[in-house]
């Protein structure tokens, strides 16, 4: 009898477990379905206006349009309303343009997006290029391309794509300039040679000078080559110029800083979930007096470069307050190969400072520069470059000397320039910044 009772009890318990499992599973399924239903209803309500407008256009708009273009426009608008100038939506064609930014032909300018969305801002005009020959200047704003107004384009990357083309092709630009107003030029694309990192030696006190145009891929290796070559030349100090540097890649930035910093943190990034990662520098560091030049166009990786050296007391910062960008971006490839370039993490300096909250890097010695001369960088003669002269004076103090350095003597001062990057378009990637160069 006891055996039968045990079997009966076991069966009853098993049945109870099955029933209980079924009940809780059913409740969970119902709750899941209820949640999905509520989510669907919420999305339907959220996009009610979009579908309403789409239906009105479909039934009433007399002109021709591409439905896919309107979807792209809606997504781009959604991203723009994040009020983050560093986040962008790119169509498939625009994203391919961004990926292929090392194109060997172009008109010879670097550009950046305009927060006011008035056009494409000219960031730099390269020497010996169609743009320089036509008289384009930094801070000119491109407001139309081949007679198409910027307002009719689907954003910054579309505009940059319109400026690109094959060797020998022509492009018409309409620009606005603070001094001469609106003007129009027609440029013929060709190969343009751009050096990302250039260096030279000032002869009087054997002072090295390095300019970093951006921190894109390869800039770290070129920077290391320039520093080591200046060391071999036995310079007594180096001025590093990151003025008008629009940033670049995190890896290039960290590698460049690792060459100069002692052991310790370089940068800390934190994502939305609160997960942090800190890049570290090893103990090997170049031991030379350093001065870093910055201005209001030193963005992202460029200003972080200055901030890290300042916090480690490895360099004196001279020039103007930097931009104050504190977010890093990530590329999200969508199903149709379009892409969302989104700010996904915050980065902080070795001392935990957000450059966004601090509104940039404050120089140790603030030196203003005439806007007209700033627009001509890096082609300003040394004797007119007030910021460079101030940097030289600070470096002489660090070196314990007071003589005025001479300008590089043409044909006599060695120029240390790594292998040039042949490009007509050399954008700094939006991680951590967004610029392009057609």
C-alpha positions in Angstrom: 0.0 0.0 0.0 2.8 2.4 0.9 4.5 1.8 -2.5 1.2 2.6 -4.3 0.8 5.7 -2.1 4.3 6.9 -2.9 3.7 6.4 -6.7 0.3 8.2 -6.5 1.9 11.1 -4.5 4.7 11.3 -7.1 2.3 11.4 -9.9 0.2 14.0 -8.2 3.2 16.2 -7.5 4.3 15.9 -11.1 0.9 16.9 -12.3 1.0 19.9 -9.9 4.4 20.9 -11.3 3.1 20.6 -14.9 0.0 22.6 -14.2 1.9 25.2 -12.3 4.5 25.4 -15.1 1.8 25.7 -17.7 0.0 28.4 -15.7 3.1 30.5 -15.2 4.2 30.0 -18.8 0.8 31.0 -20.0 0.9 34.1 -17.8 4.4 34.9 -19.0 3.4 34.5 -22.7 0.3 36.6 -22.1 2.4 39.3 -20.4 4.9 39.2 -23.2 2.2 39.4 -25.8 0.6 42.2 -23.8 3.9 44.1 -23.7 4.5 43.6 -27.4 1.0 44.8 -28.1 1.5 47.8 -25.9 4.8 48.5 -27.6 3.2 48.2 -31.1 0.4 50.5 -30.1 2.9 53.0 -28.7 4.9 52.9 -31.9 1.8 53.3 -33.9 0.9 56.4 -32.0 4.5 57.6 -32.1 4.6 57.4 -35.9 1.0 58.4 -36.5 2.0 61.8 -37.7 4.6 60.4 -40.1 2.1 58.0 -41.7 -0.4 60.8 -41.9 2.0 63.1 -43.7 3.1 60.3 -46.0 -0.4 59.6 -47.0 -1.2 63.2 -47.7 1.9 63.5 -49.9 1.1 60.3 -51.7 -2.4 61.4 -52.5 -2.0 65.1 -53.1 1.6 66.1 -54.0 1.7 67.1 -57.7 5.5 66.9 -58.2 7.6 63.8 -58.5 9.6 62.3 -55.6 11.3 59.2 -54.5 9.7 57.5 -51.5 13.1 56.2 -50.4 14.5 59.7 -50.4 11.7 60.8 -48.1 12.5 58.0 -45.7 16.2 58.9 -45.7 15.2 62.5 -45.1 12.9 61.5 -42.1 15.7 59.5 -40.6 18.3 62.3 -41.1 15.8 64.7 -39.5 15.4 62.4 -36.5 19.2 62.3 -36.0 19.5 66.1 -36.5 17.0 66.6 -33.7 19.4 64.9 -31.2 21.1 68.4 -31.3 24.5 66.6 -31.5 26.6 68.0 -34.3 28.8 64.9 -34.3 26.0 62.4 -35.1 24.9 61.8 -38.7 22.8 59.6 -40.8 24.4 58.6 -44.1 22.7 57.0 -47.1 24.5 54.1 -48.7 26.2 56.3 -51.3 27.2 58.9 -48.7 28.6 56.2 -46.4 30.7 54.8 -49.3 32.0 58.3 -49.9 32.9 58.5 -46.3 34.7 55.1 -46.3 36.5 56.0 -49.6 37.7 59.4 -48.3 41.3 58.6 -49.4 40.4 59.2 -53.1 43.4 60.3 -55.1 41.8 63.1 -56.9 39.9 66.2 -55.8 39.9 70.0 -55.6 42.3 70.3 -52.7 40.3 71.3 -49.6 39.4 69.8 -46.3 35.9 70.7 -45.0 33.7 70.3 -42.0 30.0 70.3 -41.3 28.4 73.6 -40.4 26.4 73.5 -37.1 24.2 76.2 -38.5 23.6 74.0 -41.5 24.2 76.9 -43.9 26.6 75.0 -46.1 30.0 73.3 -46.1 32.8 75.1 -44.2 36.2 75.1 -45.9 38.6 74.0 -43.1 41.9 74.1 -45.1 43.1 74.8 -48.6 46.0 72.6 -49.7 48.9 74.2 -51.5 49.3 73.5 -55.2 45.7 72.5 -55.6 42.8 73.7 -57.8 41.2 75.3 -54.8 44.3 77.3 -53.8 44.8 78.5 -57.4 41.2 79.7 -57.5 41.6 81.7 -54.3 39.5 79.6 -51.9 40.2 80.5 -48.2 39.5 78.6 -44.9 36.2 79.5 -43.3 34.6 80.1 -46.8 31.2 78.5 -46.8 30.2 76.5 -49.9 26.5 77.2 -50.4 25.9 75.6 -53.8 27.4 72.9 -55.9 26.8 72.9 -59.7 24.1 75.5 -59.1 22.2 73.2 -56.6 21.8 75.0 -53.2 23.0 73.3 -50.1 19.5 73.5 -48.7 18.3 71.2 -51.4 20.9 68.5 -50.6 20.3 65.8 -48.1 23.1 66.9 -45.7 26.8 67.4 -45.4 28.0 64.1 -46.8 25.8 64.4 -49.8 27.3 67.8 -50.5 30.9 66.4 -50.1 30.0 63.6 -52.5 28.8 66.1 -55.1 32.2 67.8 -55.0 34.1 64.6 -55.7 34.7 63.1 -59.1 37.2 61.9 -61.6 40.5 63.4 -62.6 39.8 66.1 -65.2 36.2 66.6 -64.3 35.0 70.1 -63.5 32.8 71.2 -60.5 31.2 74.6 -60.0 31.1 76.0 -56.5 29.2 79.0 -55.1 30.8 80.3 -51.9 30.3 83.0 -49.4 33.2 84.9 -47.7 33.1 87.4 -44.9 35.3 89.8 -46.9 34.1 89.5 -50.5 30.6 88.1 -50.1 29.3 85.5 -52.6 31.5 84.3 -55.4 31.6 81.4 -57.9 34.5 79.3 -59.2 34.8 76.4 -61.5 37.5 73.9 -60.5 38.9 70.9 -62.4 39.7 68.0 -60.2 43.2 66.5 -60.2 45.6 64.6 -57.9 46.5 66.5 -54.8 49.4 65.6 -52.4 48.6 66.1 -48.7 51.0 65.5 -45.9 49.2 64.7 -42.7 52.3 65.3 -40.5 55.0 67.7 -41.5 58.0 69.0 -39.6 61.0 71.3 -39.8 63.8 72.7 -37.7 64.3 76.4 -36.7 67.9 77.1 -37.0 68.8 79.6 -34.2 68.2 77.3 -31.2 67.8 74.0 -33.0 64.1 73.9 -32.2 61.9 71.3 -33.9 58.4 72.1 -35.2 55.7 69.5 -36.0 52.3 70.1 -37.5 49.7 67.4 -37.2 46.9 68.1 -39.7 44.6 65.4 -38.3 44.8 62.1 -36.3 43.5 59.9 -39.1 44.9 56.4 -39.8 48.7 56.5 -40.2 49.1 59.9 -38.5 50.6 58.2 -35.4 53.3 56.4 -37.4 54.1 59.7 -39.3 54.2 61.6 -36.0 56.6 59.0 -34.5 58.9 59.2 -37.5 59.0 63.0 -37.3 59.7 63.0 -33.5 62.5 60.4 -33.9 64.1 62.3 -36.8 64.1 65.5 -34.8 65.7 63.6 -31.9 68.4 62.4 -34.2 69.0 66.0 -35.3 69.5 66.8 -31.6 66.8 69.5 -31.3 66.5 71.0 -27.8 62.7 71.2 -27.8 59.7 70.8 -30.1 56.6 72.9 -30.8 53.6 70.6 -31.8 51.0 72.5 -33.8 47.4 71.1 -33.7 45.7 74.3 -34.7 42.8 73.7 -37.2 43.2 70.0 -36.5 39.7 68.4 -36.7 40.5 65.2 -34.8 40.6 61.7 -36.0 40.9 58.1 -34.7 41.3 57.1 -31.1 44.0 54.6 -31.8 46.2 57.2 -33.6 45.7 59.6 -30.8 46.7 57.1 -28.1 49.7 55.9 -30.0 50.9 59.5 -30.5 50.4 60.3 -26.8 52.1 57.0 -25.7 55.3 58.3 -27.3 55.3 61.4 -25.1 53.6 60.3 -21.8 54.9 58.3 -18.8 53.1 55.3 -17.5 49.5 56.0 -16.7 46.0 56.5 -18.1 45.7 58.3 -21.5 41.9 58.4 -22.0 38.8 56.9 -20.5 35.7 56.2 -22.5 32.3 55.4 -20.9 29.2 54.2 -22.9 25.5 54.6 -22.1 25.4 51.5 -19.9 28.2 53.0 -17.8 30.9 50.6 -19.0 34.3 52.3 -19.0 37.5 51.5 -20.7 40.8 53.2 -20.0 43.7 53.3 -22.5 47.2 53.2 -20.8 50.6 54.6 -21.7 53.8 52.6 -21.0 56.7 54.0 -19.1 58.8 55.0 -22.2 58.5 58.7 -23.0 60.4 61.2 -25.1 62.2 63.6 -22.7 62.2 66.9 -24.5 60.7 70.3 -23.7 57.3 70.5 -25.5 54.9 73.3 -26.4 51.5 72.6 -28.0 49.7 75.1 -30.2 45.9 75.1 -30.1 43.1 77.3 -31.4 39.3 77.3 -31.6 39.5 74.9 -34.5 41.4 72.2 -32.5 38.7 69.6 -32.2 38.3 66.2 -30.5 41.5 64.2 -30.7 43.5 67.4 -31.3 42.3 69.1 -28.1 42.5 65.8 -26.2 46.2 65.6 -27.3 46.8 69.0 -25.7 44.8 68.2 -22.6 46.6 65.0 -21.8 50.0 66.5 -22.2 48.9 69.5 -20.0 47.6 67.3 -17.2 50.8 65.3 -17.1 52.8 68.5 -17.1 54.6 67.3 -20.2 53.9 70.4 -22.3 52.9 74.0 -22.1 49.8 74.8 -24.1 49.8 78.1 -26.1 47.1 79.7 -28.2 43.3 79.8 -27.8 40.5 77.8 -26.1 39.7 74.6 -28.0 36.3 73.5 -29.3 35.1 71.3 -26.4 34.0 68.0 -28.0 33.6 65.2 -25.5 31.8 62.4 -27.3 33.1 59.5 -29.4 31.1 58.1 -32.3 30.4 54.6 -33.7 29.3 53.5 -37.1 26.1 51.4 -37.2 25.6 49.8 -40.6 21.9 49.4 -41.5 20.3 46.7 -43.5 20.4 48.7 -46.8 24.1 49.5 -46.2 23.2 53.1 -45.1 24.8 54.0 -41.8 24.2 55.8 -38.6 27.2 57.6 -37.2 26.1 58.1 -33.5 27.7 59.5 -30.4 27.8 56.4 -28.1 30.4 57.2 -25.5 31.9 60.0 -23.5 35.6 60.4 -23.1 37.5 62.0 -20.3 41.1 63.1 -19.8 43.6 61.3 -17.5 42.3 63.5 -14.6 38.7 62.6 -15.4 37.8 65.9 -17.1 35.1 66.0 -19.8 36.2 68.5 -22.5 32.5 69.0 -23.3 31.8 70.1 -19.7 35.0 72.1 -19.5 34.2 73.8 -22.9 37.6 72.8 -24.3 41.2 73.1 -23.2 42.3 76.4 -21.7 45.8 77.2 -22.7 48.5 77.9 -20.1 49.3 81.0 -22.2 46.4 82.5 -24.1 47.4 84.2 -27.3 44.9 85.5 -29.8 45.5 85.6 -33.5 44.0 87.8 -36.2 41.1 85.9 -37.9 42.5 86.7 -41.3 45.8 85.1 -40.4 44.1 82.1 -38.8 42.3 81.5 -42.1 45.6 81.3 -43.8 47.2 78.6 -41.6 49.5 76.8 -42.1 50.8 79.3 -44.7 51.4 82.2 -42.4 55.0 83.5 -42.4 56.7 82.9 -39.0 57.2 86.6 -38.3 53.4 87.2 -38.6 52.3 84.1 -36.6 51.9 85.6 -33.2 50.9 82.3 -31.6 53.9 80.4 -33.0 56.2 83.2 -31.8 54.7 83.0 -28.4 55.1 79.2 -28.4 58.8 79.7 -29.4 59.2 82.1 -26.5 57.7 79.6 -24.0 59.9 76.8 -25.4 63.0 79.0 -25.0 62.0 79.5 -21.3 61.7 75.8 -20.8 65.1 75.3 -22.5 66.7 78.0 -20.5 67.6 80.2 -23.4 66.2 83.6 -24.6 67.5 84.0 -28.2 64.9 84.5 -30.9 64.8 81.5 -33.2 65.3 82.1 -36.9 62.8 81.1 -39.5 63.7 77.9 -41.4 66.3 78.9 -44.0 65.1 77.8 -47.4 67.5 75.2 -48.7 69.4 74.9 -45.4 67.0 73.8 -42.7 66.2 70.1 -42.9 62.5 69.3 -43.4 61.4 66.1 -41.8 58.3 64.9 -43.6 57.1 61.3 -43.6 55.9 59.7 -46.8 53.1 61.9 -48.1 49.5 60.7 -48.3 48.3 61.3 -51.9 44.7 62.4 -51.6 42.3 65.0 -52.7 40.0 64.2 -49.8 41.2 63.4 -46.4 38.5 63.6 -43.8 39.0 63.1 -40.2 36.7 60.2 -39.2 33.8 61.1 -37.0 35.2 58.8 -34.3 35.9 61.0 -32.6 35.2 63.8 -35.2 33.5 64.6 -38.6 35.2 66.4 -41.5 35.9 65.6 -45.1 38.1 66.8 -48.0 37.0 66.9 -51.6 
